Amino acid sequence: MPSVFPMQRLSVFLPSLLGSAAIALLLYSAVPLTQSDGDLFAHIAFGRDILHHGCSAPVSPAWGSAVLLAWLHALGGLPAIVCVVAVMAGLAHALVTHLLLRSGVAPLTALLGGVVSVALASSHWLARPHAATLLLLAILMLLLRGRDARTIRWLIPLFAIWANLHGGWTFGLMVLVSHTIGEVIAPRQQHSHRQRSTILIAVTGLACVATLATPYGIALQRTILHTLQDGALAATVTEYQPPALTSPVDVLFLLIALGALPILIATRAAWSPSTTLIVLLSIVVSLRASRNIALFAFTGWPLLVMQAARRHPTPSVPSVGNLTITQTVWWPGGLVAAGVLLLGAQGGQLWQREMLAVPIDATRFPVAAVDALQQAPPPGHVLTTWAWSGYVPYAWRGHQAWFDPLHFTPERMQQLGTLLTLRAGWRGLLDRAAIGTVLMPRRSALALALADDHAWDCWYHDRTATICRRRSAPDHL
């Protein structure tokens, strides 16, 4: 008993410890966090448009996050966005660790489980709307595992908020439906169980209705359904493709997925239907697209740890297990909140001293090239890469590239692939698309092809980018 007591005391600090470590990791990785691709820049530019002109077509599942990102950027630039996303990550991982402890997992096992959760989610902790889904998933799992049936009523406002921040609410809804089905079919007939199942069914239905509380109404659901059915993304974007052995995170997930089978067999008598359904769901969606491994880190993985820990039961932690829902949500973030207050008090001074500066990587984005375009506005549309299409409207306010990385059709994506890879008919497509300027990496195939074309003039180049412009524009430009 004396050896257990210190571990129980230590467990109180584990969630905040892991959350703070996640915050430090993301703050240290500020440039990759914001510039792994051009999506953040595209969302900031889109958020600016919404703030100035309001929501309009086309439908955006992440319009609320775009507004938030644009507001944070106006408030404190990229450093403000980095700080907020880091705090979101810290709170999410603190909640995962707390969930493990509250379920009776030994402190050391909970710590290791939390560290693996950080590793699994690390590939998609980016300054993008997807970050909101990761945090809300952690909160969802905590609410579903709550002992008080009344706590699940918080799921209704949770999904109303979620539907305005990111399309990942669809996965959250699948988790909720899986949990509800599992609870209904569970072989327990106590009155309290039947009452909880009834509440779950009602809350699940109301949560579905709550997702309509967006500026787009039912059009949002139609758009997300169409996107999920579209195979063009999986064929074009790496993160939408199945896990591969080339990524350490993918390898870690695949090893865990293989190890899940022995755990399922060894503890099959203790598995609840809801737990089984959620674990299988999270594994299947992660096998479909590597970007979903981060979702597994907050759903299937914690449940696997809890189930594996049942083979070696340890004394539960009373000081953790008896907390109310209010304490459950807030106490793991105590150290996180303190860090936010510190940054808020000292943020201006730190940014002025450039201690939290987040410079745009001029080797990844055409910083000087876009400046040159602003000085000499080009004819027609500007064609550039997917990532740079998000940077152009960010750096050049009011100007949109030919390809919009947030709103596009399968046809437009196919056309972009034709132009960038010089597939048959690419020259005619340049004319039909009214493209008068091409902004490309220096050694790209399209830039090299246009350099030998007498109809085009490569009038600008630097170490990162080349700009080619038509010598004489067609009539329709």
Steps between C-alpha positions, in 0.01 A plus 500: 500500500776754575639443149160558340423822683779706339388380158145608580627841603716518187208406276328828584774684310538263205232656273637850546856371458420331168288794385782743572745277312267503198480881517878532515539262206263699280646837599844367412364385161330831415615521136407140401177538698390793284674427170490127433274597208305804385170413668547736796561794268194406294281484811625837625421659163157332495432617855581857401247479219232374738572778749466759225223352285329235712446129427409420144531220249682274465427305820794471740493244786775699673365854466504559878861389532594723205346800675679411824834461321455831318410675827801352681726598212373859515553495876852361517607356166619142463636489860147547638376208289792283614426572868130418470557175306771397748261554791231299320745213455613521861145490633402213267788279611450594864140381470609169344738435787234595751251266331743211539561578867131537573439159345734337752809473279825501699676841495807369318284325239288815463814705445631262233157489338490879495846520342398256225186708444721806445714303254197376304344847480826682428470464124179704497544753776511784250368855509192399307129449583575131547649598840150585626382147419784344700418703811126443468557126454687491832207680666251267329676188632510648848127574495414154369699336780341718767328325788217750525244449221417870507844594369426359154248781448801725441544314171221702340673842524833324433385385156335835425839669556692224323290525182612863461870429553593195293350218299651247741173513694387223266752262657401621845139421417599151386675449834188617684273275295734202556500567874120529507448178305745320727323620813158400366605146409709445814370201698395701805143556602530711815265794520791747510646347184170521314461861610850588379436328166180699455682826572781401262256434216331837555831686528635332185195609303521855634874511427422416136250784490750734666738462205245696294571811709737654244462779244465232230234274654452167324733610219793432737403135539459462124842653435677277754323189366610588146859552620507164680381328183755675279802283426699780338648615830632155586656472157669841518573602861748289699330540839175359358676179395532186717788475750835406352819353643693815411361705789598427865152597620339271243726212605415557867129493422526186288686321780232603748223392263665157466542478878134586555394151389680316783359752748150442363541123536664505842243735654195408293289426807555852634433691179181703491323527162545880493875473560535233232309705243698820565838323484410326174358822353813701581728231357300473177494876432873522577575219256305693238698826540820566693373842615242313712769342717479816711131419558599150615735658756199641689248218450618147430842529664384609850236224497765242406719617789207472743419152376860378511534638854212277612728198466721648771264691729650756736349704780294783357572859591220623726606862481455481123207263458254693718528836325185672372460580131588866559824400669562239230497761226698770675753359740732335244526837330606687812863526398393563141279791610786643702718489192236683298478776760878534500511525122214749505678721752838483334398429140552850366846529649601152383386564144672838495822326597435241228520217754177360358548623145380260229664605174356371175742252345605664174641169377155338518280791395547760221528800732707723268323377185154597628638840600620542141157407366338766715729762352407395144151346502487213251253440217240229542498244778805394700576129490717360777540184708242376751695627804586832341137551397426548868791738552412733209173642646662516845793714387311683225169607647208498265670282239409134456708243315340296222483192726329545837636239748191532722225489239548293188326239289642164388517646150707798614733268693546286191576811294762608754667160472496525121673839509761419763601166349475608132244236408348501153314822417666717763579786261142526382381489861721799582315697232151382592557573870608857418830452683735789427761447772666185630674503839697179550802356682812566296567148377138392455401332173255775406748780564764328285249439220385863492862621499533346151163635380526819290146601606616530862755720672669382820548849638575419865686233691672455835627205701144385570270597215472589133229721350406456135261742327342499158664727245165564330178403672221322310185701439311337783763591765 
